[in-house]
C-alpha cells in the first residue's frame, strides 16, 4: 500500500471514486424508478398496481448478484442480434459500468418504491386537502406540497437504501468494472498481499458510509426544519 | 419459449438448492448464537463490552459482504502463522470461509433485531419476575427471551430472507449453489434471461416458504392476539 510511484494508494482511491460513481448512478436511477413505482402503487389502476407489486416482490426476493448477471449477460443476448443487423460481428455486451448501474438501479428501485410509498402515507391528509382547496393543480401540488413533505419522511429510509446500494456496488466487480473491490483484487493478485488490500477496501467502504451517513443526517435536519420533536 | 431448455435448466439449478439451504441454515444457526451474545453485550451496560459490540456492528454492517468473504478466503491465507495453525484445515475450504463470513455478517444484523426485542419486554413483567424471586439467568430464560423472540420475529424473518440471498455470494468463491450453477450455465449458453427467470423463481419459492413459516410461528407465539375462540374450541 502507500502512495508514490510504487504505491497502490492512488489506484485504490480511483477505485473508491468509481464505486461512488456507480453506486450514485444506480441510486439516482433507482430513485426515479422508485417514484414511478410508488406512484403506480398509490394511484395506479389495478394493472399498474399489480405490476409494481410484482416488481418489488421479485427484485427484493432475488439475489442482487443474479440481477447483475442478468444485466451483464442478458444485455449481450439482446444487443448481439441487434449488432448483427448493423453488420457487427461477435458478442456485444453493455460495458461493466452501464450494466452495473442499471442492475443496481433496478434493484434499489424496488427499495425506493417502498420508502416513497411509506413516506407518502405519512403526509397528513389535511395538508393535501388544503392544497386542493386552495386550487392548486396536481403538478403544483406535487411540487410544492407532496414532494417536499414526502421527502421529509423519506430521508431516513433513503439513507438505508443508499447504504444497501453502496454495498451492492461491490458485486459489480464481477462484470470486470474496476471499482474498489476489483481494484483490491488486482492489487492483491499482483503483490500477494490480499489481507492488506481487502482491509484497505473495507476501511474505504466504512469511510464512505460514515461520510454519507453524516450527509443524510444533515439532510434530515434540513428537511425537518419547523418540525417539533417530541 | 424453449420448454425443453427450461426444464433442463430447472433440474440443473435444483441441484444447488441443498447447498443454498445448508449455507443459510448453518450460518443463521451459528450467527444467532453470536448475535445473542452481541445483543447482551450491548445491553450489559459495561462500556468495554458495549463498545466492542458497537465496533463489531459498525464494521460488519458498514462493509460489503463480498469484501468480508474475500478477506477471509484470500486474506487470511497470506499469513504463514494462519497456514500453520489448526484453523487452516477450515480456512482453506471455500465452504467454511463462506460459513464464517455469513455467520459473522448475520450476527451483526441479527443482534440489533434481538436487542430491539429484548428492549421491548415490558418492564413490569421483569419486575414481576424479580418480585417472585427469579435469578437473573432464570429471568432471561423464562421471561425475557421468550417475550423478546416474539417481538423480534418479524424483523428476523427479513434477516432470514436476506441470508438466503446472501448465500449467492458464495458462488464467487467457487461454491456451486443456485447462483453458482446459474452463472456457469449462463456462461455456457448465454441464455441469461431464461436462466434468470428459473433461478429467480427458485429463490422466490424458498423465500415465500420462509415467510409462511415465520407467519405460522408468529401466529403460534401470539395466542393473546387472536380473537377469542368458542368454548368448544377452547376445551378441545
Interface residues (C-beta under 8 A of the other chain):
Chain A: X57 X58 X61 X62 X63 X64 X65 X66 X67 X69 X70 X72 X73 X74 X76 X77 X91 X163 X166 X167 X168 X169 X170 X171 X173 X174 X181 X184 X185 X188 X192 X193 X194 X195 X196 X197 X198 X199 X201 X202 X205 X206 X209 X210
Chain B: X58 X59 X62 X63 X64 X65 X66 X67 X68 X70 X71 X74 X75 X76 X77 X78 X79 X161 X165 X166 X167 X168 X169 X171 X172 X179 X182 X183 X186 X187 X190 X191 X192 X193 X196 X199 X200 X203 X204 X207 X208
